[in-house]
């Protein structure tokens, strides 16, 4: 579309929005046909008043554009309805990218100008009871369908309003699905089933978009039916199909900068709710201290995710987060706390080809001197070869399981030793 056509659409849009009967539009906004007919009538009046006429194609384009804008997502509507897209990233009115199958690509979608983009961002945010303005230019929210929304406006952004949407997947992934995707092999999946069933404390570590929450969701399916589970999240993404689940979500500060409920408060409160397991969607700050206390005081089988590049980095990150909560706590005390609380660290990564892989399943074996000892149970060894589609190849290597490991000891308690022996046989040392 040329600059003259864009300019004409901007003029028409501005005039149509001024003349629309807002009460009537609000009453029919869920009836697409009625809404488009109303916009078409107003467009005809505007065209006569300003003495400008649109081609049939531009007319249909404008009616769709305004209808989508009133409905909520504006030009992003088609992208939200595309199930192959997992992320939508808007970097100003003409820079809209999506992630498909792990890879980013630029779209032909555009906003007419930054004003339209900002108005749609404000409308999306207001739908979930939040606001974005000069005094609060950064907003995190969860859309009605469960998708995560982040909005940043000027003066923070320099090239136009930014919108980031992590879409809420419609299908729940299982460990079987992850095997089919090549994210893990069958032996690793069976081991993780046993670990989750035996109430092993698990941390899933990885980068943004590496599949941490997907794996956490898959593992949660193997929690016992009689257990009381408390889930704590910044934006609710976990979907536990269990009979006894209490879901809680943090809350941002309101208009007067009051009423904020941080993750740490949720973790502290969850301990008073008689949980069997506590699942923290993402551990990113001082709440790590309370989470470790919970894992160390009878809430075995608790799980969480965090951002780190390796199991060793995950331990270092936990140390840093605990220090945020209690700077006076000696490092050795923090390390003892971590080594006794965390049993397994699962490292996941998004590969350059867009695929997600479980790179390591590592067990925290305890302390040796001043250091936490980690042993890899499984590792993914990357091959230099690619398949015909350019996908990364490699093999999952089992490095052995010790009888003194927490997983084996928990297996004895929960009657899973036969399953472990059948899975690993003589490789249990």
Number of C-alpha atoms within 10 A of each C-alpha: 6 6 8 9 12 15 13 14 19 17 14 21 19 11 18 22 15 11 13 15 13 12 8 11 18 12 10 15 18 12 11 14 11 13 23 21 13 18 21 18 12 18 24 15 14 19 15 10 10 11 8 12 15 16 8 9 8 16 17 13 13 21 20 19 22 19 23 21 19 18 20 19 19 22 21 19 14 11 19 19 10 10 13 13 19 21 22 22 19 23 18 21 20 18 17 21 19 21 18 16 13 19 16 15 11 13 13 8 15 16 22 16 15 17 13 19 26 24 15 23 24 19 19 24 21 13 14 12 9 19 20 21 14 10 8 14 16 17 18 18 25 22 19 11 10 17 19 20 20 17 21 22 25 15 12 13 14 11 14 22 24 25 21 19 20 20 21 19 16 9 7 12 14 17 23 16 13 20 16 12 13 18 23 25 20 15 16 22 17 15 19 21 18 23 25 21 20 25 23 24 27 26 26 25 28 25 16 12 18 22 21 27 18 19 20 23 21 21 23 23 18 17 20 17 12 10 14 18 27 23 26 25 21 21 20 20 19 21 16 20 12 16 12 13 16 15 14 18 16 17 16 17 13 13 12 6 9 9 11 12 14 18 25 20 13 20 23 16 10 20 19 8 12 12 20 18 25 26 25 26 24 23 25 15 19 19 22 28 24 18 25 22 16 21 24 17 11 12 21 20 23 28 27 24 24 24 20 21 15 20 27 16 14 22 22 13 20 24 19 19 19 24 19 15 16 13 11 8 11 10 15 15 10 18 21 15 19 25 22 18 24 25 25 26 26 24 28 27 24 20 14 11 14 18 18 22 21 27 22 25 22 21 24 23 19 22 16 8 8 10 12 18 14 19 20 19 18 23 19 19 13 13 10 8 11 13 8 6 7 9 14 17 14 14 13 19 16 16 13 15 21 16 12 11 18 22 27 21 16 18 21 15 11 13 12 18 17 12 14 20 13 9 15 16 12 10 12 16 11
